[in-house]
Amino acid sequence: MEKQPSTPLGLTAIGTVASPLLVGLHTHSQSVPGIASWFIDGYHDAWQPPIGFCDNTGKAAAPLNFRRKGTRPAYRTEPDNSTIDALVRILRKSRSILFITGAGVSAESGIPTYRGIGGLYNVDTTEDGVAIEEALSASMLADNPALTWKYLAQIGMAVQGARHNRAHEVIAEMESRFHRVWTLTQNVDGFHRTAGSKNLIEAHGNVHSLSCTKCKYKESLDEFDSIAIPPKCPRCGALVRPDVVLFGELIDGPGVEHLQNELQNGFDIVFSIGTTSVFPYIQAPIYMAKSAGNVTVEINPSETTVSHVVDYRLAMPAGAALDEIWTRYQAANNS
């Protein structure tokens, strides 16, 4: 099999407690030792994911926040022809594909990354004197829902008016052309759905989907600038919240179970696109594919925690890379 070599980079790891609410998950909270040791220093043949993709406290497994030493390298904007052609040849023989998507995919739609909404998340504390991780936590929602909803509404307004991009479109188009295609996304913007993807696992939820905390009332919300803070259920008057994973909450439900089932079936090729892959359950499909001898691909302008693991790497923006792969695939099939 053709493989493009990749070189591991010197990275500084800082253990952090975090929840996967948003795109671009880089946090600055208390260190917790030992919870991610199984996915550091390469993959292991005997690797097993933690139960429910959580750590042994039952909470969402914490990431490592990786910081590159030195300056950020430039990335390609022109196609990497040899790698793209190799991927086209592999795709022509493939029946099943898994796409793992993160902040970099939505960033091309103009969605700011986790610490980029108006500069709010670039500081240690919010204007209310608490860390953003605390403001967006399950405990704060219970104690001070107005404060949590203040920042949830800012997230919603950051997404408001934006739309899916070419990367989302290509993934949706590929879903209809291959025997089995699934997308695991960390993003809460809903763009994969609007682009047409149906086999979708939204690991961190969808900011547009709201639910009552007491009764079964649900609604879909596209406009956040006029929402009452905190919003109340029109049926029972209880608090309404978005269906996203807040800090300190479990990542569970049918989506996780479905992901585990699909991973057990295996995929011929796994793409990691626009994600730094700091969370264990996001890295898991890459390591499982490697253990099974299947093909792994990363599309990301910057090198990440899985760059030294994957078989192929494209240092390109997601939309440009996927469009080029898909265009050449279609041309090869029609020749």
ZILINVEN-V770731 format. One record per pair of residues at least 6 apart in sequence whose C-alpha atoms are under 8 Angstrom apart, sorted by sequence separation. I is the first residue (numbers start at 1). J is the second residue. D is the distance in whole Angstrom. If there is no record, write none. Layout:
{{I;J;D} {I;J;D}}
This chain:
{{54;60;5} {55;61;5} {107;113;7} {115;121;4} {116;122;7} {120;126;7} {125;131;4} {126;132;6} {134;140;7} {135;141;8} {141;147;8} {175;181;5} {211;217;6} {212;218;6} {232;238;5} {233;239;6} {245;251;7} {277;283;6} {289;295;7} {290;296;7} {307;313;7} {53;60;7} {54;61;5} {55;62;8} {114;121;7} {115;122;5} {124;131;6} {125;132;6} {140;147;8} {141;148;5} {174;181;7} {175;182;7} {193;200;8} {211;218;4} {232;239;5} {233;240;6} {289;296;7} {314;321;7} {53;61;7} {124;132;8} {140;148;6} {141;149;8} {192;200;8} {210;218;6} {211;219;7} {231;239;6} {232;240;5} {298;306;8} {18;27;7} {38;47;8} {209;218;7} {210;219;5} {230;239;7} {231;240;6} {298;307;7} {17;27;8} {103;113;6} {209;219;6} {210;220;6} {230;240;8} {231;241;8} {286;296;6} {16;27;7} {17;28;8} {18;29;7} {121;132;7} {137;148;7} {209;220;5} {210;221;7} {16;28;6} {17;29;6} {135;147;7} {136;148;5} {208;220;6} {209;221;6} {298;310;7} {303;315;8} {16;29;5} {17;30;6} {135;148;5} {208;221;5} {297;310;6} {300;313;8} {301;314;8} {302;315;7} {16;30;6} {17;31;6} {183;197;8} {188;202;7} {208;222;6} {272;286;8} {296;310;5} {297;311;6} {298;312;6} {299;313;6} {300;314;6} {301;315;4} {15;30;8} {16;31;5} {17;32;7} {136;151;7} {185;200;8} {187;202;7} {270;285;7} {295;310;8} {296;311;5} {297;312;5} {298;313;5} {299;314;5} {300;315;5} {301;316;5} {15;31;5} {16;32;6} {135;151;7} {136;152;7} {183;199;6} {184;200;6} {185;201;6} {186;202;6} {187;203;8} {188;204;6} {190;206;6} {217;233;7} {270;286;7} {295;311;6} {296;312;7} {297;313;6} {298;314;6} {299;315;6} {300;316;6} {301;317;6} {14;31;8} {15;32;6} {182;199;5} {183;200;5} {184;201;5} {185;202;5} {186;203;6} {187;204;7} {188;205;6} {189;206;6} {190;207;8} {297;314;8} {299;316;6} {300;317;6} {15;33;7} {181;199;7} {182;200;6} {183;201;6} {184;202;6} {185;203;6} {186;204;6} {187;205;8} {188;206;4} {189;207;6} {190;208;7} {217;235;7} {299;317;7} {300;318;7} {182;201;8} {184;203;7} {185;204;8} {186;205;8} {187;206;8} {188;207;5} {189;208;7} {270;289;7} {299;318;6} {35;55;6} {172;192;7} {212;232;8} {269;289;8} {286;306;8} {290;310;8} {35;56;8} {212;233;6} {215;236;7} {175;197;7} {214;236;8} {263;285;7} {267;289;7} {299;321;7} {168;191;7} {169;192;8} {172;195;6} {173;196;8} {266;289;7} {283;306;7} {168;192;6} {172;196;5} {175;199;8} {214;238;6} {270;294;8} {272;296;8} {286;310;7} {36;61;8} {172;197;5} {213;238;6} {214;239;8} {263;288;8} {269;294;6} {270;295;6} {271;296;6} {272;297;6} {273;298;6} {274;299;6} {275;300;7} {35;61;7} {36;62;7} {169;195;5} {171;197;7} {172;198;8} {212;238;7} {213;239;6} {268;294;6} {269;295;5} {270;296;5} {271;297;5} {272;298;5} {273;299;5} {274;300;5} {35;62;7} {36;63;7} {164;191;5} {168;195;6} {169;196;7} {212;239;6} {213;240;6} {267;294;7} {268;295;6} {269;296;6} {270;297;6} {271;298;6} {272;299;6} {273;300;6} {274;301;8} {276;303;8} {277;304;7} {278;305;7} {36;64;8} {163;191;7} {164;192;7} {212;240;4} {213;241;7} {269;297;8} {271;299;7} {276;304;5} {277;305;6} {211;240;5} {212;241;6} {275;304;8} {276;305;7} {277;306;7} {32;62;8} {159;189;6} {164;194;7} {165;195;8} {210;240;7} {211;241;6} {164;195;6} {210;241;5} {211;242;6} {210;242;4} {211;243;7} {209;242;6} {210;243;6} {208;242;7} {209;243;6} {207;242;6} {208;243;8} {206;242;7} {207;243;6} {117;154;8} {206;243;6} {207;244;6} {27;65;7} {117;155;8} {205;243;5} {206;244;6} {26;65;6} {205;244;4} {20;60;8} {204;244;6} {205;245;6} {19;60;6} {117;158;7} {204;245;5} {18;60;8} {18;61;8} {19;62;7} {274;317;8} {18;62;5} {274;318;7} {17;62;5} {18;63;7} {273;318;7} {16;62;6} {17;63;7} {112;158;7} {15;62;8} {16;63;6} {111;158;6} {204;251;7} {15;63;7} {16;64;6} {111;159;6} {203;251;7} {15;64;5} {16;65;7} {14;64;6} {15;65;6} {13;64;6} {14;65;5} {111;162;7} {156;207;7} {13;65;6} {14;66;6} {110;162;7} {156;208;8} {203;255;7} {13;66;5} {109;162;6} {202;255;7} {203;256;7} {12;66;6} {13;67;7} {109;163;6} {201;255;6} {11;66;6} {12;67;5} {109;164;6} {201;256;8} {11;67;6} {12;68;7} {109;165;6} {188;244;7} {11;68;5} {12;69;7} {108;165;7} {201;258;8} {10;68;7} {11;69;7} {106;164;8} {201;259;7} {10;69;7} {106;165;8} {105;167;7} {160;222;7} {105;168;8} {160;223;6} {160;224;7} {157;223;7} {156;223;8} {157;224;6} {156;224;6} {157;225;6} {154;224;8} {153;224;6} {99;171;8} {153;225;7} {153;227;8} {184;259;8} {24;102;7} {4;83;7} {23;102;6} {24;103;5} {150;229;7} {23;103;4} {24;104;8} {149;229;6} {150;230;8} {97;178;8} {106;187;7} {149;230;6} {96;178;7} {99;181;8} {101;183;7} {23;106;8} {95;178;6} {96;179;6} {97;180;6} {98;181;6} {99;182;6} {100;183;6} {101;184;6} {102;185;6} {103;186;8} {106;189;8} {146;229;6} {2;86;7} {94;178;8} {95;179;5} {96;180;5} {97;181;5} {98;182;5} {99;183;5} {100;184;5} {101;185;5} {102;186;5} {103;187;7} {146;230;5} {95;180;6} {96;181;6} {97;182;6} {98;183;6} {99;184;6} {100;185;6} {101;186;6} {102;187;6} {106;191;8} {145;230;6} {98;184;7} {99;185;8} {100;186;8} {101;187;7} {25;113;8} {26;114;7} {24;113;5} {25;114;6} {26;115;7} {23;113;5} {24;114;5} {22;113;8} {23;114;5} {24;115;7} {22;114;6} {145;239;8} {28;124;7} {29;133;8} {27;133;8} {138;246;6} {137;246;5} {138;247;6} {139;248;8} {136;246;6} {137;247;4} {138;248;6} {136;247;6} {137;248;6} {138;249;6} {137;249;8} {134;247;7} {19;133;8} {133;247;6} {18;133;7} {167;318;6} {168;319;8} {171;322;8} {167;319;4} {170;322;6} {166;319;5} {167;320;8} {170;323;7} {165;319;7} {166;320;8} {167;322;6} {166;322;8} {167;323;7} {170;326;7} {166;323;7} {23;186;7} {22;186;7} {23;187;5} {22;187;6} {23;188;7} {20;186;7} {22;188;7} {21;188;7} {105;273;7} {98;267;6} {104;273;7} {105;274;5} {97;267;5} {100;270;8} {104;274;4} {96;267;5} {97;268;6} {98;269;7} {99;270;6} {100;271;6} {101;272;6} {102;273;6} {103;274;6} {104;275;6} {96;268;5} {97;269;5} {98;270;5} {99;271;5} {100;272;5} {101;273;5} {102;274;5} {103;275;6} {95;268;7} {96;269;7} {97;270;6} {98;271;6} {99;272;6} {100;273;6} {101;274;6} {102;275;4} {94;268;6} {97;271;8} {99;273;7} {101;275;6} {102;276;8} {94;269;7} {100;275;8} {91;269;8} {22;204;8} {100;282;7} {21;204;6} {20;204;6} {21;205;8} {60;248;7} {59;248;6} {60;249;7} {59;249;6} {60;250;5} {59;250;5} {60;251;6} {58;250;7} {59;251;8} {54;250;7} {104;300;7} {54;251;7} {53;251;8} {52;251;8} {52;252;7} {52;256;7} {52;257;8} {108;318;8} {108;319;8} {66;278;8} {65;278;7} {104;317;8} {105;318;6} {64;278;6} {104;318;7} {105;319;7} {63;278;5} {64;279;7} {63;279;5} {62;279;7} {63;280;7} {61;279;7} {62;280;8} {61;280;7} {21;244;6} {21;245;5} {20;245;6} {21;246;6} {76;301;7} {19;245;7} {20;246;7} {21;247;7} {75;301;5} {19;246;6} {20;247;7} {53;280;7} {74;301;8} {75;302;7} {19;247;4} {53;281;5} {18;247;6} {19;248;6} {73;302;7} {83;312;7} {18;248;8} {19;249;7} {72;302;8} {83;313;8} {49;280;8} {83;314;7} {49;281;7} {80;314;7} {49;284;7} {79;316;8} {88;325;6} {92;329;7} {78;316;8} {87;325;7} {88;326;8} {91;329;8} {66;305;8} {76;315;6} {77;316;6} {47;287;8} {75;315;6} {76;316;5} {77;317;7} {84;324;8} {85;325;8} {88;328;7} {89;329;8} {39;280;7} {47;288;8} {75;316;6} {84;325;6} {88;329;5} {92;333;8} {79;321;7} {44;287;8} {77;320;8} {85;328;8} {36;280;7} {39;283;8} {43;287;6} {79;324;7} {45;291;6} {43;290;8} {44;291;7} {43;291;8} {24;275;8} {24;276;8} {43;309;8} {42;309;7} {9;303;8} {8;307;7} {9;308;8} {7;307;8} {8;308;5} {6;307;7} {7;308;6} {6;308;5} {6;309;8} {6;310;8} {6;311;8} {5;311;7} {6;312;8} {4;311;6} {5;312;7} {6;313;7} {3;311;5} {4;312;5} {3;312;6} {4;313;7}}
